[in-house]
Amino acid sequence: MRVLVHIEHETGVIEDTAFELIAIARSLGGEVEALVMGAEPEALAGQLGAADRVVAIADPALETYLPDAHGVALQAAIRERNPDLVLLSYSTAGLDMAAPAAHACGLPLICHAVELRQDGSALDVRSQTYGGKLVASSRVPIPAIAMATPGAARAEDGRLDGIRPVETVALPPGSAGAIRLVESLAPETGGVDLTQAERIVCAGRAIGGTDKLAVVEELAGLLKAEVAGSRPVIDAGWLPKSRQVGKSGVTVKPRLYLMAGVSGAPEHLEGMRDSELIVALNTDESAPIFAKAHYGAVCDMFDVLPKLAARLKDS
């Protein structure tokens, strides 16, 4: 089997999810090709020693990520390399490019994959659905395209420096596309940098509103921790955007990540899966976060958090 792995990168830094994809590709056996697109993609080749070779598409139109130009480049690579499997991350770029590539190249598309195994001329796949509460099994003929859920493998297993052969693919003429980058705007941090926090207490949708945040804030203060929220909490306006953890927020790696009322959807897990100690409180015993947490309790957060705070005050 030959696997073509799409490598996401920004400002010269390869995303952890790209190394996860390489780890998945390596587990399937066969050859692994790392596809890097950019103005000078060869500069990243030295970080991709876990692949067998690097496939580079160099063009000024690919300097920053734009879905139309990068999508055409991906399709060109698929047609030229003719892989058995194309791996992308379930990310913004993956969502932009995977479906159009599958349609244009006439390949089946697998989404939300957390486990892939080759069985002859097919793949047996396990995929998360309904925010990770259900796992669907499917059998897909190869060649195929798959989007893997972040966290499906360990980035460390696909991270290896080393020089590999670099082969080039040309971007088809006129592929720059109609989209142009006008300006990059970084979100306001509000003086908070969750990426540097050693302890975080994260509130989920079950918190119910800003009037209930006091119980989370009290415990966070006693733990000398920052308060964070899942996307539903941010979307509801209960906490500012600077405190969102997850796929559309920030990625954190604290020593302690205590979650209250967070179900553990893949999008949230992407932002905190590498935390050193994960503690989860949820009333739903089937919440997917319990599969990731080091310690978990099926309970009402409003029963437990005040008691934890009282215990800390007495200690």
C-alpha positions, 0 to 999 in steps of 0.5 A: 500500500502506498499512502499520500499524507497531506502535511499541514503547516503554518509559518514554517511549523508543521502541525502535530496533526500531520505527524499523527497522519504519518503515524497512521500511514506507517501503521498500515505498512507499505510506502508513506509519501508526505505531500507538502505544498507551499512557496518553498516546501522543500524547507520542511523536508528535514522534519519528515524523516518518518516518511519514505519520501517527500512530494513537494508542490512549490508555487507562490500561489501556495505561500498561504493556505487558500482552499481553491489553489491548495485543493487543485494542488492536492488533486494534481498530486493524487493524479500523478502519484496514484496512491492507494490511500490519501490521508488528511486531517479532519481540520479546516483544510481537510474539510475544504479539500477532501470532498472536492478531491474525492469527487474530482478523482472518483474516490470514496471518502471516509470521514471522522476516522479514528482507526484504519486497517488494511484487509486485502483490497479494502480498508476496515475503518472505525469512525466517530459520529454524533460528537464522538458518542457513537463509533461507526464501522465501515469497509471501503475499497481502495484507493480511497481518501480518508480524513482522520480525527485529530488524536487518532494517533500519537504525533510522537510516533510520526515525528522523526527528523531526517533527509528523505528523497524529494520529488516534485509535482507541478501545479497546473497552469492557472490554478491560483484560483480566485481567492486572495489573502487580504489580511491576517487578523489575530484574535484579541487575547484579552490578556489571557494566554491559555497555552501557557497555563499550568492548570485549567478548569474548563466549563461546558454547555451544562454550566447553563449561563454566566450566573453559574460560572462563579462556582467554576471561577472559585475553584479555578482561583483556589487551584491558581488555574485559568478558566476556559470554555468549550465552543457552546459556552463561547458561542453563547457569550458566557466566556470571551473567545480568548478562553475557548479551547478546541479546534476553533479555539486554542490548543493547550497542554497544561499539567491539569485540565479539569472539565466540568460538563464537557462531553468531549467532542472530537473538536474539543479533544483536539485542543486539549488531548495532550494535557498531562492530567485530565479530570472529567465531570459529567452526568452522562456516563456515555460521554466520550470524554471518559474514554480520554480522561485519566480520572472521571466521575459521573456526577452533577458538577454543581454537587462536586465543584463546591465540595472540591472548593471547600476541601481546598479551603480547608487544606 
